[in-house]
């Protein structure tokens, strides 16, 4: 039995760290009796809009509903096509499918994000949106994507689920497109104690549409102009997120410091670490390395008490849900498929110690080279 246990997630650490401060906030919400709607909703929406550099923000009950509402808000309809990468979490494509549209996949770059050079050839007369996914907390090459968006008059819907606080050329994720969708799932850097999400936009019309849509389509208590959904965030989760927003800069700082340490220690021809460009500011929702004999390495690390994950081992175009609905993919996405066999997510959370990371790096080097880091 290995005595060492380095967790991939940090939820128990987080609770121990926050318990004393968070319990009175939870008690305040329970005492108020305001669970659907409440004071924390409007307050947090204003803070998040300011953080992302947009005029509007709306809190929703999940990142998936944030994507669905964003696509509908951007005008995507049944029969349309949405260009997106095939290497995201399933919710990205599921949101497109749920409204009756079709995902049009394009391959990715070595950094796992959408390849802008593939965009133009994927555009058809059915294309109604471009949906880049800011995977791992790295913003896509949005200047190139935005130029194509403008040239072809196709709106951008950002899937920024993993990228709160991330920047590209100094501009935040969530401020590049017509609208953006974020997730506050418990495993995100900015996390609730259950499902949650939000959208950001500068478009007042879209803001008003989704504000009504998330609450049954109600304009007020007695007037319903269109059928909507139950996609609102509850006041309890908003209170937790409002508290945790003040800690987000520290969380990002710690994760970035952890990445720097990994880069200084984990040097092997069998492991590739993606570097950060000087015009990027990555928040590292996950820390993904590309490695040889990935599955063997993962099993070895597990025996050493090091928990890892793979984001994601099966590309969406190979998932049964996709092939049953849209048929087998006729296209090959070489980078995406090659990466799916090599990528491994190492622990990166803010409660890792320096010794934890040294231990992880040493075990990786022992696996490949039979020696530790010098």
C-alpha positions as CSV (number, residue, x, y, z in Angstrom):
1,X,0.0,0.0,0.0
2,X,1.5,3.3,-1.1
3,X,1.5,5.9,1.7
4,X,1.8,8.8,-0.7
5,X,-1.5,10.2,-2.1
6,X,-1.4,13.2,-4.3
7,X,-4.9,14.0,-5.4
8,X,-5.9,15.3,-8.8
9,X,-8.6,17.5,-7.3
10,X,-8.6,19.6,-4.2
11,X,-12.2,19.8,-3.0
12,X,-11.5,18.5,0.5
13,X,-8.5,20.8,0.9
14,X,-10.7,23.7,-0.2
15,X,-13.4,22.9,2.3
16,X,-10.9,22.7,5.2
17,X,-9.4,26.0,4.1
18,X,-12.7,27.8,3.7
19,X,-15.0,26.2,6.2
20,X,-14.7,28.9,8.9
21,X,-15.5,31.7,6.5
22,X,-18.0,29.9,4.3
23,X,-20.4,28.5,7.0
24,X,-21.7,31.9,8.1
25,X,-22.4,32.9,4.5
26,X,-24.4,29.7,4.0
27,X,-26.3,30.3,7.2
28,X,-27.1,33.8,6.0
29,X,-28.7,32.5,2.8
30,X,-30.7,29.8,4.7
31,X,-31.9,32.3,7.2
32,X,-33.1,34.7,4.4
33,X,-35.3,32.0,2.8
34,X,-34.2,33.4,-0.6
35,X,-33.0,30.5,-2.7
36,X,-34.4,31.2,-6.2
37,X,-33.2,34.7,-6.8
38,X,-31.7,36.8,-4.1
39,X,-29.1,39.5,-3.3
40,X,-26.0,37.5,-4.4
41,X,-27.3,37.0,-8.0
42,X,-27.2,40.7,-9.2
43,X,-24.0,41.4,-7.1
44,X,-22.1,38.5,-8.6
45,X,-23.3,39.2,-12.2
46,X,-21.9,42.7,-12.0
47,X,-18.5,41.5,-10.6
48,X,-18.1,38.9,-13.3
49,X,-19.0,41.3,-16.1
50,X,-16.3,43.6,-14.7
51,X,-13.8,40.8,-14.5
52,X,-14.4,39.6,-18.0
53,X,-14.5,43.1,-19.5
54,X,-18.1,42.9,-20.8
55,X,-21.3,45.0,-20.2
56,X,-23.5,42.1,-19.2
57,X,-23.3,38.8,-17.3
58,X,-26.1,36.3,-16.5
59,X,-25.8,33.5,-13.9
60,X,-27.1,30.1,-15.1
61,X,-27.5,26.6,-13.6
62,X,-24.7,24.9,-15.6
63,X,-22.0,25.4,-18.1
64,X,-24.0,23.3,-20.5
65,X,-27.1,25.5,-20.3
66,X,-24.8,28.5,-20.7
67,X,-23.7,27.0,-24.0
68,X,-27.3,26.2,-25.1
69,X,-28.5,29.7,-24.2
70,X,-25.5,31.3,-25.9
71,X,-26.1,29.5,-29.1
72,X,-29.8,30.3,-29.1
73,X,-29.0,33.9,-28.2
74,X,-26.5,34.1,-31.1
75,X,-29.3,33.0,-33.5
76,X,-28.3,29.4,-34.1
77,X,-31.3,27.3,-35.2
78,X,-32.2,23.8,-36.1
79,X,-30.5,22.8,-39.4
80,X,-27.6,25.2,-39.0
81,X,-24.0,24.3,-38.6
82,X,-21.6,25.4,-35.9
83,X,-17.8,25.1,-36.4
84,X,-16.0,23.8,-33.3
85,X,-13.1,21.4,-32.4
86,X,-13.7,17.7,-31.6
87,X,-11.5,17.4,-28.6
88,X,-13.6,19.2,-25.9
89,X,-15.8,17.9,-23.1
90,X,-19.0,16.3,-24.6
91,X,-21.1,19.3,-23.5
92,X,-19.7,21.5,-26.2
93,X,-21.1,19.4,-29.0
94,X,-24.1,18.3,-27.0
95,X,-25.2,21.9,-26.7
96,X,-25.1,22.2,-30.5
97,X,-27.1,19.0,-31.0
98,X,-29.7,19.9,-28.4
99,X,-30.9,22.8,-30.5
100,X,-31.0,20.7,-33.7
101,X,-27.9,22.2,-35.2
102,X,-24.9,20.2,-36.6
103,X,-21.3,20.4,-35.3
104,X,-18.8,21.0,-38.1
105,X,-15.5,19.9,-36.6
106,X,-12.1,21.3,-37.5
107,X,-8.7,20.1,-36.3
108,X,-6.6,21.6,-33.6
109,X,-3.1,23.1,-33.1
110,X,-0.3,21.5,-31.0
111,X,-1.7,23.5,-28.0
112,X,-5.0,21.6,-28.4
113,X,-7.0,24.7,-29.4
114,X,-8.9,25.3,-32.6
115,X,-6.7,25.8,-35.7
116,X,-7.7,29.1,-37.4
117,X,-6.1,28.0,-40.7
118,X,-8.8,25.3,-41.0
119,X,-11.7,27.7,-40.5
120,X,-12.4,29.1,-43.9
121,X,-12.6,25.7,-45.7
122,X,-15.2,24.6,-43.1
123,X,-17.6,27.5,-43.7
124,X,-20.8,26.7,-45.7
125,X,-24.0,28.6,-46.4
126,X,-25.4,26.7,-43.3
127,X,-22.7,28.0,-40.9
128,X,-24.3,30.2,-38.3
129,X,-21.6,30.3,-35.6
130,X,-18.0,29.6,-34.8
131,X,-17.5,28.1,-31.4
132,X,-13.9,28.0,-30.3
133,X,-13.1,26.1,-27.0
134,X,-10.5,27.7,-24.7
135,X,-9.2,24.3,-23.6
136,X,-7.2,23.8,-20.4
137,X,-7.4,27.6,-19.6
138,X,-5.6,28.7,-22.7
139,X,-7.4,31.2,-25.0
140,X,-7.6,30.3,-28.7
141,X,-5.9,32.5,-31.3
142,X,-8.8,34.9,-31.2
143,X,-7.4,37.6,-33.3
144,X,-7.2,35.3,-36.3
145,X,-10.6,33.7,-35.5
146,X,-12.2,37.1,-35.0
147,X,-10.9,38.4,-38.4
148,X,-12.6,35.4,-40.2
149,X,-15.7,36.0,-38.1
150,X,-15.9,39.6,-39.3
151,X,-15.0,38.8,-42.9
152,X,-17.8,36.2,-43.2
153,X,-20.3,37.9,-40.8
154,X,-20.4,34.7,-38.7
155,X,-20.8,35.3,-34.9
156,X,-18.4,33.8,-32.4
157,X,-19.8,31.9,-29.4
158,X,-16.9,31.3,-27.0
159,X,-16.8,28.1,-25.0
160,X,-14.9,29.6,-22.1
161,X,-15.9,26.9,-19.6
162,X,-12.3,26.3,-18.6
163,X,-10.9,29.8,-19.0
164,X,-12.1,32.3,-16.5
165,X,-9.4,34.9,-16.0
166,X,-7.4,33.7,-19.0
167,X,-6.2,36.3,-21.5
168,X,-5.0,36.6,-25.1
169,X,-3.2,39.7,-26.1
170,X,-4.4,41.3,-22.9
171,X,-8.1,40.6,-23.6
172,X,-10.1,38.3,-21.4
173,X,-11.8,35.1,-22.4
174,X,-15.4,35.9,-22.7
175,X,-14.9,39.3,-24.2
176,X,-13.9,38.3,-27.8
177,X,-17.1,36.9,-29.2
178,X,-20.7,37.9,-29.5
179,X,-21.4,35.9,-26.4
180,X,-19.4,33.5,-24.2
181,X,-20.3,30.5,-21.9
182,X,-18.5,29.7,-18.6
183,X,-18.8,26.8,-16.2
184,X,-18.6,26.9,-12.4
185,X,-18.6,23.1,-11.9
186,X,-16.9,22.0,-8.7
187,X,-13.8,21.0,-10.6
188,X,-13.3,24.4,-12.3
189,X,-10.8,27.1,-10.9
190,X,-13.8,29.2,-10.0
191,X,-16.1,26.6,-8.6
192,X,-19.5,26.3,-6.9
193,X,-20.6,23.4,-4.7
194,X,-22.7,21.9,-7.5
195,X,-23.4,22.7,-11.2
196,X,-23.4,26.3,-12.3
197,X,-22.4,28.6,-15.1
198,X,-22.8,32.0,-16.6
199,X,-22.7,33.9,-19.9
200,X,-21.1,37.2,-20.8
201,X,-21.9,39.5,-23.7
202,X,-21.9,43.2,-24.8
203,X,-25.2,42.7,-26.7
204,X,-28.1,44.1,-24.7
205,X,-30.7,42.3,-26.9
206,X,-29.1,38.9,-26.3
207,X,-28.8,39.8,-22.6
208,X,-32.5,40.5,-22.3
209,X,-33.4,37.4,-24.3
210,X,-31.4,35.0,-22.1
211,X,-32.5,36.8,-18.9
212,X,-36.1,35.9,-19.8
213,X,-35.2,32.5,-21.3
214,X,-33.4,31.2,-18.1
215,X,-36.6,31.8,-16.1
216,X,-39.4,30.1,-18.0
217,X,-39.5,33.0,-20.5
218,X,-41.2,35.1,-17.9
219,X,-41.2,38.9,-18.4
220,X,-42.7,39.3,-14.9
221,X,-44.6,37.1,-12.4
222,X,-47.7,36.9,-14.7
223,X,-46.5,37.6,-18.2
224,X,-44.8,35.0,-20.4
225,X,-44.0,36.1,-24.0
226,X,-42.1,32.9,-25.0
227,X,-41.4,29.5,-23.7
228,X,-38.1,29.3,-21.8
229,X,-36.2,27.0,-19.6
230,X,-35.3,26.6,-15.9
231,X,-31.7,27.6,-16.3
232,X,-31.2,30.1,-13.5
233,X,-28.5,29.8,-10.8
234,X,-29.8,29.6,-7.2
235,X,-28.8,32.1,-4.6
236,X,-26.9,29.6,-2.5
237,X,-24.4,28.8,-5.3
238,X,-24.2,32.5,-6.1
239,X,-23.2,33.2,-2.5
240,X,-20.5,30.6,-2.5
241,X,-19.2,31.9,-5.8
242,X,-19.3,35.5,-4.6
243,X,-17.1,34.4,-1.7
244,X,-14.7,32.4,-3.8
245,X,-14.3,35.1,-6.5
246,X,-12.0,37.0,-4.1
247,X,-9.8,34.0,-4.0
248,X,-9.6,33.4,-7.8
249,X,-6.5,35.5,-8.3
250,X,-4.6,33.5,-5.7
251,X,-5.8,30.2,-7.2
252,X,-4.6,31.3,-10.6
253,X,-1.3,32.6,-9.2
254,X,-0.6,29.3,-7.4
255,X,-1.4,27.2,-10.5
256,X,0.8,29.3,-12.7
257,X,3.6,28.9,-10.1
258,X,3.1,25.2,-10.1
259,X,3.4,25.1,-13.9
260,X,6.7,27.0,-13.7
261,X,8.0,24.4,-11.3
262,X,7.0,21.6,-13.6
263,X,8.8,23.2,-16.5
264,X,12.0,23.6,-14.5
265,X,12.0,19.9,-13.3
266,X,10.2,17.8,-15.9
267,X,12.8,17.6,-18.7
268,X,12.6,14.5,-20.9
269,X,12.5,13.8,-24.6
270,X,9.5,11.5,-23.9
271,X,7.4,14.3,-22.4
272,X,6.3,17.5,-24.1
273,X,5.1,20.5,-22.1
274,X,3.3,23.2,-24.0
275,X,4.9,26.6,-23.4
276,X,3.1,29.9,-22.8
277,X,3.6,32.6,-25.3
278,X,4.3,36.2,-24.2
279,X,0.9,37.3,-25.5
280,X,-0.9,34.6,-23.5
281,X,-2.0,34.5,-19.9
282,X,-3.1,30.9,-19.1
283,X,-5.0,29.9,-16.0
284,X,-4.4,26.2,-16.1
285,X,-7.7,24.6,-15.4
286,X,-5.7,21.5,-16.3
287,X,-2.0,21.0,-16.9
288,X,-1.7,18.7,-19.9
289,X,1.5,17.0,-21.0
290,X,2.0,15.0,-24.1
291,X,3.9,11.8,-23.4
292,X,5.0,8.5,-24.8
293,X,3.5,5.3,-23.4
294,X,0.8,7.4,-21.8
295,X,-1.3,4.5,-20.5
296,X,1.7,2.7,-18.9
297,X,2.9,6.0,-17.3
298,X,-0.6,6.7,-15.9
299,X,-0.8,3.2,-14.3
300,X,2.8,3.6,-12.9
301,X,1.9,6.9,-11.3
302,X,-1.3,5.5,-9.8
303,X,0.8,2.8,-8.1
304,X,3.0,5.6,-6.7
305,X,0.0,7.4,-5.2
306,X,-0.2,10.1,-7.9
307,X,-3.7,10.6,-9.4
308,X,-3.9,11.8,-13.0
309,X,-6.6,12.2,-15.6
310,X,-7.0,12.3,-19.4
311,X,-8.9,15.3,-21.0
312,X,-10.1,13.6,-23.2
313,X,-9.2,10.0,-24.4
314,X,-12.0,9.7,-26.9
315,X,-12.6,12.6,-29.4
316,X,-16.2,13.6,-29.7
317,X,-16.4,12.5,-33.4
318,X,-15.7,8.9,-32.2
319,X,-18.2,9.0,-29.3
320,X,-21.3,6.7,-29.7
321,X,-23.6,9.7,-29.0
322,X,-22.1,11.5,-32.0
323,X,-22.0,8.6,-34.5
324,X,-25.6,7.5,-33.7
325,X,-27.0,11.0,-34.3
326,X,-24.8,12.2,-37.1
327,X,-23.2,9.1,-38.5
328,X,-19.6,8.0,-38.6
329,X,-17.2,10.9,-39.2
330,X,-15.9,11.0,-42.8
331,X,-13.1,13.3,-41.7
332,X,-9.9,12.5,-39.9
333,X,-8.6,15.1,-37.4
334,X,-5.0,14.0,-37.2
335,X,-3.7,16.3,-34.5
336,X,-6.7,15.7,-32.3
337,X,-6.6,11.9,-32.7
338,X,-2.8,11.8,-32.1
339,X,-3.1,14.0,-29.0
340,X,-5.9,11.8,-27.6
341,X,-3.4,8.9,-27.4
342,X,-0.6,11.0,-25.7
343,X,-2.2,13.6,-23.4
344,X,-2.1,13.2,-19.7
345,X,-3.3,15.8,-17.1
346,X,-1.0,16.0,-14.1
347,X,-2.1,17.4,-10.7
348,X,-2.0,21.2,-10.8
349,X,-4.4,22.4,-8.0
350,X,-3.5,25.3,-5.7
351,X,-2.9,23.1,-2.6
352,X,0.0,21.1,-4.1
353,X,3.3,21.7,-2.3
354,X,6.7,22.1,-3.9
355,X,7.6,18.6,-2.6
356,X,4.4,17.2,-4.2
357,X,5.5,18.5,-7.6
358,X,9.1,17.3,-7.1
359,X,7.8,13.9,-6.3
360,X,5.6,13.8,-9.4
361,X,8.4,14.9,-11.7
362,X,10.9,12.5,-10.1
363,X,8.5,9.5,-10.6
364,X,7.9,10.5,-14.3
365,X,11.6,10.7,-14.9
366,X,12.2,7.4,-13.0
367,X,9.6,5.7,-15.3
368,X,11.3,6.9,-18.5
369,X,15.0,7.2,-17.5
370,X,15.5,5.3,-14.2
371,X,16.8,8.4,-12.5
372,X,15.4,11.4,-10.7
373,X,15.6,15.1,-11.6
374,X,18.9,16.7,-10.7
